[in-house]
């Protein structure tokens, strides 16, 4: 049995016996469970896990039961592993990951901002990208640090889950819409070209049409670049399973489809702001599109710092990991991608 399913299985057995499991966080000193770095993307981007565990206890989430209390990989260990990825394996970009990344360093009296400052000192590391951030733990210093360090990518995935305050309370999220809005506004003031993505859950118990409309209104108001949409799925042992008024499956499906449509609309609106501008792109792929390497026979693609994927033609192969300026010239809405061009000879 996979370890992440063990808590659900135990909770299910207790419920079968008429017992209700209570949240019992695992010991704070539980060993850090490192995971294989199998998330490498085209030899360009490496995923470095620096944090494990969560103590938020959102009512829908089983993670605090399965992963235990927050614990961080020590600073010097992170630096050693990052240097190995850069110097020994040649990765130009590192993505920092964790179950609750914004809690990194808490037990050492450090913060995620401290880690970003140290990582930025590594020569040869061109980009640092952050995975999901919890709005409850984002502070002024983290925002300022992200704006001041050129290597930190201007893309921030901040988990929202719902755009309705009543549903946020039922989820145990510990923040409301206004708090989330202030976080985004602070980022945008410091980093005007920042892209924001988020997670949205539909079909949470008790979610009415009115609640869902509030979510639709809020995600448009924030102007996310993209939404990751999920349908609520009950996890045995979590408090959400006790809540009344479950949402019918077909209603949740309809709401998810509507949000996915809104996500595509928001993506197009975000990208259009940058058409005609030149952006630095990290080359992730470059492949031959003809029988030989003659002029115009290569197609390359990569991400801007703010998470826009761009495709362009090149007269010659471009080494992966290269960062070069690309002009964003056209939105290919049918493929949800952006077409670009580079200076002649590149």
C-alpha positions in Angstrom: 0.0 0.0 0.0 1.3 3.5 -0.9 2.2 5.4 2.2 0.2 8.4 1.2 -3.0 6.2 1.3 -2.3 4.7 4.7 -3.9 7.5 6.8 -7.1 7.3 4.6 -7.3 3.6 5.1 -6.9 3.8 8.9 -9.4 6.6 9.1 -11.9 4.5 7.0 -11.5 1.6 9.4 -12.1 3.8 12.4 -15.3 5.2 10.8 -16.5 1.7 10.1 -16.3 1.1 13.8 -18.3 4.2 14.6 -15.2 6.2 15.7 -14.3 9.6 14.5 -10.6 10.2 13.9 -9.4 13.6 15.3 -6.5 15.5 13.7 -3.3 14.3 15.3 -0.3 15.8 13.7 2.7 13.6 13.4 5.8 14.5 15.5 7.5 17.8 14.5 10.8 16.0 14.4 9.7 13.3 11.9 12.5 12.7 9.4 12.5 14.7 6.2 11.2 12.4 3.4 13.3 13.3 0.4 12.0 12.2 -3.0 13.9 11.2 -6.2 14.4 14.1 -8.5 12.5 12.6 -11.4 10.9 15.9 -12.4 13.6 17.0 -14.8 12.2 18.8 -17.9 14.3 18.4 -21.1 17.6 18.7 -19.1 16.9 22.4 -18.5 14.7 22.6 -15.4 15.4 20.7 -12.1 12.9 20.3 -9.2 14.5 20.6 -5.8 12.3 19.7 -2.9 13.2 21.7 0.2 10.2 21.4 2.5 7.9 18.6 3.7 4.7 18.5 5.8 1.9 20.9 6.6 0.0 22.1 9.8 -2.7 24.1 8.1 -5.4 21.4 8.4 -7.7 22.6 5.7 -10.9 20.7 6.1 -10.7 18.9 2.7 -7.0 17.9 2.9 -5.4 14.7 4.2 -1.8 15.9 3.8 -1.2 16.8 7.5 -2.1 13.3 8.4 0.1 11.6 5.8 3.1 14.0 5.7 3.2 15.2 9.2 4.3 18.6 10.6 6.3 21.1 8.5 10.0 20.5 8.4 12.6 22.0 6.2 15.7 20.7 4.5 18.7 22.6 6.1 20.0 25.6 4.3 23.5 24.3 3.6 22.1 21.0 2.3 19.8 22.9 -0.1 22.7 25.0 -1.3 24.9 21.9 -1.8 22.2 20.1 -3.8 21.5 23.2 -5.9 25.2 23.6 -6.7 25.4 20.0 -7.7 22.4 20.5 -10.1 24.0 23.5 -11.6 27.7 22.6 -11.6 27.6 18.8 -12.2 24.4 18.5 -14.3 24.2 21.9 -15.9 20.7 22.9 -15.0 20.2 26.6 -15.6 16.8 26.7 -13.7 15.8 25.2 -10.4 12.2 25.0 -9.2 11.8 25.0 -5.4 9.1 22.7 -4.2 7.5 21.7 -1.0 4.2 20.6 0.5 4.0 24.1 2.1 7.0 25.9 0.6 6.3 29.2 2.3 7.0 27.6 5.7 10.6 26.7 4.7 13.1 27.5 7.4 10.7 28.2 10.2 12.3 25.8 12.6 15.8 27.3 11.9 14.7 30.9 12.4 14.9 31.5 8.6 12.5 32.3 5.9 12.0 31.5 2.2 13.4 34.9 1.4 16.7 33.9 3.1 16.9 30.8 1.0 16.3 32.8 -2.2 19.1 35.2 -1.3 21.6 32.4 -0.8 20.5 30.5 -4.0 20.9 33.7 -6.0 24.6 33.7 -5.2 25.2 30.5 -7.1 27.1 31.3 -10.3 25.7 29.6 -13.4 22.2 29.4 -11.9 20.1 31.5 -14.2 16.6 31.2 -12.8 14.9 30.3 -9.6 11.2 29.4 -9.9 8.8 28.9 -7.0 6.1 26.3 -6.8 2.8 26.8 -4.9 2.7 29.4 -2.2 0.2 29.7 0.6 -1.3 33.2 0.9 -1.3 32.9 4.7 2.5 32.9 4.9 3.4 35.5 2.2 4.9 38.6 3.8 6.3 41.9 2.7 9.9 40.7 2.9 9.3 37.8 0.5 7.6 40.0 -2.0 10.4 42.6 -1.8 13.1 39.8 -2.1 11.4 38.4 -5.2 11.3 41.8 -6.8 15.0 42.6 -6.0 16.6 39.3 -7.1 16.9 39.1 -10.9 17.1 35.3 -10.9 13.6 34.8 -9.3 11.0 34.2 -12.0 8.1 36.6 -12.1 5.5 33.8 -11.9 3.7 33.1 -8.6 1.3 30.2 -8.0 -0.7 31.3 -5.0 -3.4 28.8 -3.9 -6.9 30.3 -3.5 -9.3 27.3 -3.7 -12.5 29.5 -3.6 -13.4 33.1 -4.3 -16.2 33.1 -1.8 -15.6 34.0 1.8 -18.2 31.6 3.3 -16.7 28.7 1.4 -13.2 29.7 2.4 -14.3 29.6 6.0 -15.8 26.2 5.6 -12.6 25.0 3.9 -10.6 26.3 6.9 -8.3 28.3 4.7 -7.5 30.9 7.3 -7.8 33.9 4.9 -10.5 35.8 3.0 -10.8 37.4 -0.4 -9.5 40.7 0.8 -6.3 39.2 2.2 -5.7 37.4 -1.0 -6.3 40.6 -3.0 -3.9 42.6 -0.9 -1.1 40.0 -1.5 -1.6 40.1 -5.3 -1.7 43.9 -5.3 1.5 44.1 -3.3 3.2 41.7 -5.8 1.9 43.7 -8.7 3.2 47.0 -7.2 6.6 45.5 -6.8 6.6 43.4 -10.0 4.3 44.9 -12.7 4.8 42.0 -15.2 4.1 39.3 -12.6 1.9 36.3 -13.7 -0.4 34.7 -11.1 -1.8 31.2 -11.3 -3.9 29.4 -8.7 -5.9 26.4 -7.7 -9.7 26.5 -7.6 -11.8 23.7 -6.1 -15.5 23.4 -7.2 -18.2 21.3 -5.7 -17.1 21.7 -2.1 -20.0 20.7 0.2 -22.5 23.6 0.6 -21.2 25.5 -2.5 -24.3 27.2 -4.0 -24.7 28.8 -7.4 -24.2 32.2 -5.6 -20.9 31.0 -4.0 -19.7 29.8 -7.4 -20.6 33.1 -9.1 -18.6 34.9 -6.4 -15.6 32.7 -7.4 -16.1 33.5 -11.1 -16.2 37.2 -10.3 -13.2 37.1 -8.1 -10.9 35.2 -10.4 -11.7 37.7 -13.2 -11.1 40.6 -10.8 -7.7 39.3 -9.8 -6.8 38.6 -13.4 -5.0 35.3 -13.0 -3.0 34.1 -15.9 -4.3 30.5 -15.5 -6.5 28.5 -13.2 -5.9 24.9 -12.1 -9.4 23.6 -11.6 -10.2 20.6 -9.4 -13.5 18.9 -8.4 -13.9 18.3 -4.6 -13.2 14.7 -3.7 -14.0 13.5 -0.1 -11.0 12.2 1.9 -11.9 9.9 4.8 -10.8 11.4 8.1 -11.1 15.0 7.0 -13.7 17.4 8.5 -15.2 18.2 5.1 -16.7 14.7 4.9 -19.0 15.6 7.8 -20.4 18.8 6.1 -24.0 18.8 4.8 -25.3 19.6 1.3 -23.0 17.7 -1.0 -22.9 19.1 -4.5 -24.2 16.7 -7.2 -21.4 15.4 -9.5 -23.0 16.8 -12.6 -23.2 20.3 -11.1 -19.5 20.2 -10.1 -18.6 19.1 -13.6 -20.5 22.0 -15.1 -18.8 24.4 -12.8 -15.4 23.0 -13.6 -16.0 23.3 -17.3 -17.1 26.9 -16.9 -14.0 27.8 -14.9 -11.7 26.0 -17.5 -13.3 28.3 -20.1 -12.7 31.3 -18.0 -9.1 30.2 -17.5 -8.5 30.1 -21.3 -10.0 33.6 -21.5 -7.8 34.9 -18.8 -4.7 33.4 -20.4 -5.4 35.2 -23.6 -6.0 38.5 -21.9 -2.7 38.2 -20.0 -0.6 37.2 -23.0 -2.0 40.0 -25.2 -0.4 42.5 -22.9 3.1 41.3 -24.0 2.6 41.0 -27.7 5.0 43.2 -29.5 7.5 43.1 -26.6 10.8 41.4 -26.3 11.1 38.9 -23.5 14.0 36.7 -22.2 13.2 33.1 -22.9 15.0 30.0 -21.6 15.3 27.5 -24.4 13.8 24.2 -23.4 13.4 22.5 -26.8 14.9 22.9 -30.2 14.2 20.4 -33.0 14.8 20.1 -36.7 11.7 20.5 -38.8 13.2 19.7 -42.2 15.5 17.1 -43.6 18.6 19.2 -42.9 19.7 22.1 -40.8 19.3 24.7 -43.5 17.8 28.1 -42.9 14.4 28.1 -41.1 14.5 24.4 -40.4 14.5 24.5 -36.6 11.7 25.2 -34.2 12.5 26.2 -30.6 10.4 26.8 -27.6 10.7 27.9 -24.0 9.3 29.9 -21.1 9.6 33.6 -20.3 10.2 34.4 -16.6 6.5 35.1 -16.2 5.5 31.7 -17.6 4.5 32.5 -21.2 5.5 29.6 -23.5 6.8 30.9 -26.8 7.6 29.1 -30.1 9.8 30.5 -32.8 11.9 29.4 -35.8 15.6 29.5 -35.9 18.2 29.3 -38.7 20.4 27.0 -36.6 20.1 24.8 -33.6 20.1 26.6 -30.2 21.7 24.9 -27.2 19.2 24.0 -24.5 19.4 26.2 -21.5 20.3 29.3 -23.5 18.5 32.5 -22.5 17.9 34.8 -25.4 15.6 37.7 -26.2 12.5 36.7 -28.2 9.9 39.1 -29.6 6.3 37.9 -28.9 4.5 38.6 -32.2 1.3 36.5 -32.4 -1.2 34.7 -30.3 -2.1 31.3 -31.7 -5.4 30.9 -29.8 -6.2 27.6 -31.4 -3.1 26.0 -29.8 -3.1 28.2 -26.7 0.5 29.3 -27.5 2.5 32.3 -28.5 4.6 32.7 -31.6 7.7 34.7 -31.5 10.7 35.7 -33.6 14.4 36.3 -32.9 17.0 38.5 -34.5 18.3 37.3 -37.8 21.2 34.9 -37.5 20.2 33.4 -34.1 
